[in-house]
Amino acid sequence: MSIDSSLKTEGNLTTIRNVMTRTERIAALKEDGKFIEGKNTAHGLPKTKVKD
């Protein structure tokens, strides 16, 4: 029995990511001045598109 082609993991990392991880979002929001340490929380952050 063979594995279905949709379940193979080879080449999955080459796709374009739509949103950043939480730590990447915090770093990007800090650069823009929209995240203040101690005032804002890491929960409920706005989604930020990945910059090319």
Gaussian input, Z-matrix of N, CA and C with variables (Angstrom, degrees):
# hf/3-21g

backbone

0 1
 N
 C     1     B1
 C     2     B2     1     A1
 N     3     B3     2     A2     1     D1
 C     4     B4     3     A3     2     D2
 C     5     B5     4     A4     3     D3
 N     6     B6     5     A5     4     D4
 C     7     B7     6     A6     5     D5
 C     8     B8     7     A7     6     D6
 N     9     B9     8     A8     7     D7
 C    10    B10     9     A9     8     D8
 C    11    B11    10    A10     9     D9
 N    12    B12    11    A11    10    D10
 C    13    B13    12    A12    11    D11
 C    14    B14    13    A13    12    D12
 N    15    B15    14    A14    13    D13
 C    16    B16    15    A15    14    D14
 C    17    B17    16    A16    15    D15
 N    18    B18    17    A17    16    D16
 C    19    B19    18    A18    17    D17
 C    20    B20    19    A19    18    D18
 N    21    B21    20    A20    19    D19
 C    22    B22    21    A21    20    D20
 C    23    B23    22    A22    21    D21
 N    24    B24    23    A23    22    D22
 C    25    B25    24    A24    23    D23
 C    26    B26    25    A25    24    D24
 N    27    B27    26    A26    25    D25
 C    28    B28    27    A27    26    D26
 C    29    B29    28    A28    27    D27
 N    30    B30    29    A29    28    D28
 C    31    B31    30    A30    29    D29
 C    32    B32    31    A31    30    D30
 N    33    B33    32    A32    31    D31
 C    34    B34    33    A33    32    D32
 C    35    B35    34    A34    33    D33
 N    36    B36    35    A35    34    D34
 C    37    B37    36    A36    35    D35
 C    38    B38    37    A37    36    D36
 N    39    B39    38    A38    37    D37
 C    40    B40    39    A39    38    D38
 C    41    B41    40    A40    39    D39
 N    42    B42    41    A41    40    D40
 C    43    B43    42    A42    41    D41
 C    44    B44    43    A43    42    D42
 N    45    B45    44    A44    43    D43
 C    46    B46    45    A45    44    D44
 C    47    B47    46    A46    45    D45
 N    48    B48    47    A47    46    D46
 C    49    B49    48    A48    47    D47
 C    50    B50    49    A49    48    D48
 N    51    B51    50    A50    49    D49
 C    52    B52    51    A51    50    D50
 C    53    B53    52    A52    51    D51
 N    54    B54    53    A53    52    D52
 C    55    B55    54    A54    53    D53
 C    56    B56    55    A55    54    D54
 N    57    B57    56    A56    55    D55
 C    58    B58    57    A57    56    D56
 C    59    B59    58    A58    57    D57
 N    60    B60    59    A59    58    D58
 C    61    B61    60    A60    59    D59
 C    62    B62    61    A61    60    D60
 N    63    B63    62    A62    61    D61
 C    64    B64    63    A63    62    D62
 C    65    B65    64    A64    63    D63
 N    66    B66    65    A65    64    D64
 C    67    B67    66    A66    65    D65
 C    68    B68    67    A67    66    D66
 N    69    B69    68    A68    67    D67
 C    70    B70    69    A69    68    D68
 C    71    B71    70    A70    69    D69
 N    72    B72    71    A71    70    D70
 C    73    B73    72    A72    71    D71
 C    74    B74    73    A73    72    D72
 N    75    B75    74    A74    73    D73
 C    76    B76    75    A75    74    D74
 C    77    B77    76    A76    75    D75
 N    78    B78    77    A77    76    D76
 C    79    B79    78    A78    77    D77
 C    80    B80    79    A79    78    D78
 N    81    B81    80    A80    79    D79
 C    82    B82    81    A81    80    D80
 C    83    B83    82    A82    81    D81
 N    84    B84    83    A83    82    D82
 C    85    B85    84    A84    83    D83
 C    86    B86    85    A85    84    D84
 N    87    B87    86    A86    85    D85
 C    88    B88    87    A87    86    D86
 C    89    B89    88    A88    87    D87
 N    90    B90    89    A89    88    D88
 C    91    B91    90    A90    89    D89
 C    92    B92    91    A91    90    D90
 N    93    B93    92    A92    91    D91
 C    94    B94    93    A93    92    D92
 C    95    B95    94    A94    93    D93
 N    96    B96    95    A95    94    D94
 C    97    B97    96    A96    95    D95
 C    98    B98    97    A97    96    D96
 N    99    B99    98    A98    97    D97
 C   100   B100    99    A99    98    D98
 C   101   B101   100   A100    99    D99
 N   102   B102   101   A101   100   D100
 C   103   B103   102   A102   101   D101
 C   104   B104   103   A103   102   D102
 N   105   B105   104   A104   103   D103
 C   106   B106   105   A105   104   D104
 C   107   B107   106   A106   105   D105
 N   108   B108   107   A107   106   D106
 C   109   B109   108   A108   107   D107
 C   110   B110   109   A109   108   D108
 N   111   B111   110   A110   109   D109
 C   112   B112   111   A111   110   D110
 C   113   B113   112   A112   111   D111
 N   114   B114   113   A113   112   D112
 C   115   B115   114   A114   113   D113
 C   116   B116   115   A115   114   D114
 N   117   B117   116   A116   115   D115
 C   118   B118   117   A117   116   D116
 C   119   B119   118   A118   117   D117
 N   120   B120   119   A119   118   D118
 C   121   B121   120   A120   119   D119
 C   122   B122   121   A121   120   D120
 N   123   B123   122   A122   121   D121
 C   124   B124   123   A123   122   D122
 C   125   B125   124   A124   123   D123
 N   126   B126   125   A125   124   D124
 C   127   B127   126   A126   125   D125
 C   128   B128   127   A127   126   D126
 N   129   B129   128   A128   127   D127
 C   130   B130   129   A129   128   D128
 C   131   B131   130   A130   129   D129
 N   132   B132   131   A131   130   D130
 C   133   B133   132   A132   131   D131
 C   134   B134   133   A133   132   D132
 N   135   B135   134   A134   133   D133
 C   136   B136   135   A135   134   D134
 C   137   B137   136   A136   135   D135
 N   138   B138   137   A137   136   D136
 C   139   B139   138   A138   137   D137
 C   140   B140   139   A139   138   D138
 N   141   B141   140   A140   139   D139
 C   142   B142   141   A141   140   D140
 C   143   B143   142   A142   141   D141
 N   144   B144   143   A143   142   D142
 C   145   B145   144   A144   143   D143
 C   146   B146   145   A145   144   D144
 N   147   B147   146   A146   145   D145
 C   148   B148   147   A147   146   D146
 C   149   B149   148   A148   147   D147
 N   150   B150   149   A149   148   D148
 C   151   B151   150   A150   149   D149
 C   152   B152   151   A151   150   D150
 N   153   B153   152   A152   151   D151
 C   154   B154   153   A153   152   D152
 C   155   B155   154   A154   153   D153

   B1=1.4404
   B2=1.5372
   B3=1.3127
   B4=1.4667
   B5=1.5263
   B6=1.3295
   B7=1.4649
   B8=1.5270
   B9=1.3113
   B10=1.4540
   B11=1.5316
   B12=1.3010
   B13=1.4618
   B14=1.5258
   B15=1.3291
   B16=1.4576
   B17=1.5248
   B18=1.3252
   B19=1.4640
   B20=1.5212
   B21=1.3073
   B22=1.4615
   B23=1.5210
   B24=1.3311
   B25=1.4558
   B26=1.5211
   B27=1.2829
   B28=1.4610
   B29=1.5220
   B30=1.3066
   B31=1.4539
   B32=1.5177
   B33=1.3236
   B34=1.4661
   B35=1.5168
   B36=1.3197
   B37=1.4540
   B38=1.5211
   B39=1.3039
   B40=1.4518
   B41=1.5242
   B42=1.3306
   B43=1.4539
   B44=1.5237
   B45=1.3184
   B46=1.4587
   B47=1.5197
   B48=1.3309
   B49=1.4486
   B50=1.5295
   B51=1.3346
   B52=1.4582
   B53=1.5222
   B54=1.3205
   B55=1.4650
   B56=1.5165
   B57=1.3235
   B58=1.4580
   B59=1.5304
   B60=1.3222
   B61=1.4520
   B62=1.5246
   B63=1.3312
   B64=1.4600
   B65=1.5254
   B66=1.3286
   B67=1.4671
   B68=1.5183
   B69=1.3387
   B70=1.4572
   B71=1.5272
   B72=1.3457
   B73=1.4626
   B74=1.5187
   B75=1.3434
   B76=1.4594
   B77=1.5215
   B78=1.3357
   B79=1.4681
   B80=1.5248
   B81=1.3318
   B82=1.4633
   B83=1.5277
   B84=1.3269
   B85=1.4619
   B86=1.5278
   B87=1.3352
   B88=1.4657
   B89=1.5265
   B90=1.3272
   B91=1.4725
   B92=1.5207
   B93=1.3245
   B94=1.4603
   B95=1.5249
   B96=1.3349
   B97=1.4545
   B98=1.5110
   B99=1.3339
   B100=1.4559
   B101=1.5260
   B102=1.3316
   B103=1.4602
   B104=1.5164
   B105=1.3173
   B106=1.4521
   B107=1.5244
   B108=1.3200
   B109=1.4616
   B110=1.5259
   B111=1.3304
   B112=1.4505
   B113=1.5244
   B114=1.3163
   B115=1.4657
   B116=1.5295
   B117=1.3169
   B118=1.4587
   B119=1.5271
   B120=1.3196
   B121=1.4548
   B122=1.5178
   B123=1.3138
   B124=1.4567
   B125=1.5255
   B126=1.3163
   B127=1.4671
   B128=1.5164
   B129=1.3164
   B130=1.4603
   B131=1.5153
   B132=1.3161
   B133=1.4679
   B134=1.5203
   B135=1.3124
   B136=1.4608
   B137=1.5241
   B138=1.3148
   B139=1.4557
   B140=1.5267
   B141=1.3186
   B142=1.4551
   B143=1.5108
   B144=1.3065
   B145=1.4597
   B146=1.5134
   B147=1.3112
   B148=1.4561
   B149=1.5178
   B150=1.3168
   B151=1.4559
   B152=1.5177
   B153=1.3073
   B154=1.4653
   B155=1.4867
   A1=108.27
   A2=116.72
   A3=120.45
   A4=110.27
   A5=114.90
   A6=121.03
   A7=109.24
   A8=115.60
   A9=120.91
   A10=110.10
   A11=117.59
   A12=121.48
   A13=112.46
   A14=117.89
   A15=120.21
   A16=112.48
   A17=117.20
   A18=121.03
   A19=113.24
   A20=117.34
   A21=120.25
   A22=109.41
   A23=117.18
   A24=121.17
   A25=112.58
   A26=119.12
   A27=121.73
   A28=110.56
   A29=116.79
   A30=121.29
   A31=115.06
   A32=118.97
   A33=120.27
   A34=112.72
   A35=118.10
   A36=120.26
   A37=112.78
   A38=117.80
   A39=120.68
   A40=112.41
   A41=117.55
   A42=119.46
   A43=110.19
   A44=116.52
   A45=122.33
   A46=108.90
   A47=116.01
   A48=120.59
   A49=109.27
   A50=116.66
   A51=121.14
   A52=112.67
   A53=117.45
   A54=121.23
   A55=109.85
   A56=115.24
   A57=121.18
   A58=110.64
   A59=115.93
   A60=120.56
   A61=108.51
   A62=116.86
   A63=120.60
   A64=111.72
   A65=117.80
   A66=119.99
   A67=111.65
   A68=117.13
   A69=120.64
   A70=110.91
   A71=116.69
   A72=120.27
   A73=111.41
   A74=116.74
   A75=120.16
   A76=109.90
   A77=116.85
   A78=120.10
   A79=110.91
   A80=117.37
   A81=120.83
   A82=110.98
   A83=117.27
   A84=120.30
   A85=111.19
   A86=117.07
   A87=119.87
   A88=110.48
   A89=116.58
   A90=120.50
   A91=111.38
   A92=116.59
   A93=121.25
   A94=112.58
   A95=117.14
   A96=120.88
   A97=113.96
   A98=117.59
   A99=121.81
   A100=113.02
   A101=117.58
   A102=121.99
   A103=108.53
   A104=116.17
   A105=121.56
   A106=108.20
   A107=116.79
   A108=122.73
   A109=109.56
   A110=116.69
   A111=121.38
   A112=113.69
   A113=117.36
   A114=120.68
   A115=110.64
   A116=116.86
   A117=121.92
   A118=109.69
   A119=116.29
   A120=120.85
   A121=109.66
   A122=115.55
   A123=120.80
   A124=111.97
   A125=117.31
   A126=121.15
   A127=109.74
   A128=116.34
   A129=121.03
   A130=113.56
   A131=117.06
   A132=120.08
   A133=110.42
   A134=118.11
   A135=119.21
   A136=110.32
   A137=116.18
   A138=119.86
   A139=108.82
   A140=115.79
   A141=122.15
   A142=108.71
   A143=117.75
   A144=120.47
   A145=110.65
   A146=115.21
   A147=121.66
   A148=108.42
   A149=117.10
   A150=121.58
   A151=108.95
   A152=116.57
   A153=120.47
   A154=112.09
   D1=132.29
   D2=-177.65
   D3=-102.13
   D4=162.77
   D5=179.70
   D6=-84.40
   D7=141.77
   D8=178.99
   D9=-64.36
   D10=145.18
   D11=-176.26
   D12=-64.00
   D13=-26.71
   D14=179.76
   D15=-74.30
   D16=-16.80
   D17=-178.37
   D18=-95.46
   D19=-5.26
   D20=179.53
   D21=-71.48
   D22=143.18
   D23=-176.82
   D24=-97.62
   D25=-9.33
   D26=-178.21
   D27=-66.75
   D28=124.81
   D29=176.46
   D30=87.22
   D31=1.77
   D32=-179.47
   D33=-71.16
   D34=-24.53
   D35=-177.29
   D36=-79.85
   D37=-3.79
   D38=-178.80
   D39=-88.45
   D40=-5.19
   D41=-179.93
   D42=-75.61
   D43=158.01
   D44=-179.00
   D45=-81.60
   D46=131.40
   D47=178.88
   D48=-82.69
   D49=140.09
   D50=-178.60
   D51=-89.12
   D52=-38.25
   D53=-178.08
   D54=-131.63
   D55=160.12
   D56=-179.14
   D57=-87.58
   D58=165.52
   D59=173.64
   D60=-75.26
   D61=170.91
   D62=-176.99
   D63=-59.85
   D64=-44.24
   D65=-178.69
   D66=-66.89
   D67=-36.03
   D68=176.95
   D69=-67.49
   D70=-37.82
   D71=178.64
   D72=-65.80
   D73=-41.65
   D74=179.39
   D75=-62.50
   D76=-43.17
   D77=179.47
   D78=-62.97
   D79=-42.22
   D80=-179.75
   D81=-67.21
   D82=-39.61
   D83=-179.99
   D84=-70.41
   D85=-31.95
   D86=175.89
   D87=-65.82
   D88=-39.58
   D89=177.42
   D90=-62.04
   D91=-38.14
   D92=-179.59
   D93=-81.88
   D94=-8.10
   D95=-179.08
   D96=79.24
   D97=17.24
   D98=-178.18
   D99=-97.56
   D100=-4.73
   D101=178.75
   D102=-125.49
   D103=120.69
   D104=179.83
   D105=-110.71
   D106=122.34
   D107=-179.04
   D108=-60.42
   D109=127.95
   D110=179.66
   D111=93.28
   D112=-29.79
   D113=179.88
   D114=-92.71
   D115=-45.33
   D116=179.91
   D117=-94.01
   D118=156.98
   D119=175.66
   D120=-110.82
   D121=166.18
   D122=-179.35
   D123=-80.10
   D124=-8.01
   D125=179.89
   D126=-94.03
   D127=140.70
   D128=178.27
   D129=76.89
   D130=24.66
   D131=178.35
   D132=-69.86
   D133=147.25
   D134=174.53
   D135=-69.97
   D136=145.84
   D137=177.92
   D138=-72.45
   D139=137.96
   D140=-177.02
   D141=-121.02
   D142=128.08
   D143=179.84
   D144=-71.18
   D145=148.17
   D146=179.22
   D147=-72.27
   D148=129.35
   D149=178.28
   D150=-86.03
   D151=136.29
   D152=-179.08
   D153=-78.61

